[in-house]
């Protein structure tokens, strides 16, 4: 095993410190007794209690969770369908255009995506609210689901499906009973990734939200412009915890998917 050189060690240390030290400071000061966020006055959890009594933040949090659950579910269904067509569809007319339309949100600036969706909603007369945010988040997060599911379908052993078809299953039953359970870890990982992306989106939501629907990142951004309060530190800490749990869960599911894939390959090799 190659050991890390001193240069790589120092570079990694500085990189991780640059990324995570500000988060650690934010988490520490969320437990600060003082109302001044830059002056430490002792340990206290009162700002979490104050946060629970803030109706504006709680309402925005409920809208954010609702949007994240709906958009990630829609994105998972559409992204899985798109990945299946790309991997299993072979060569068909418009395949290049279809794949480009799926992967375009990966490289498209969020400002352009948000502005174009805003003009679309205004043009067709849809009132901006929860549904427009859900549609917008579904649009940009389904491509991430397609990437995750496609990577699993590419390495999928199709002989398992063929065996199910030989035993009398229809193509739909083979997909439901064989393909979907095997690619389920990738599908779940895609859902968690879409949920995380929707949870902390600010730019696209700011274009597509309305007065009746304000997400938590928008609420935090508006509040920070008037000054950082300890309640915002507490709220940000909770969001960091939720995102961290989601990322760790997605990583563990992906790891289990790789282990299961190796087991399937070994079983297929022994069967042959």
Secondary structure, 3 states (H helix, E strand, C coil): CCCCCHHHHHHHHHHHHHHHHHHHHHHHHCCECCCCCCCCCCECCHHHHHHHCCHHHHHHHHHHHHHHHHHHHHHHHHHHHHHHHHHHCCCCCCHHHHHHHHHHHHHCCHHHHHHHHHHHHHHHCCCCCHHHHHHHHHHHHHHHHHHHHHHHHHCCCCHHHHHHHHCCCCHHHHHHHHHHHHHHHHHHHHHHHHHHHHHCCCHHHHHHCECCECCHHHHHHHHHCCCCCHHHHHHHHHHHHHHHHHHHHHHHHHHHHHHHHHHHHHHHHHHC
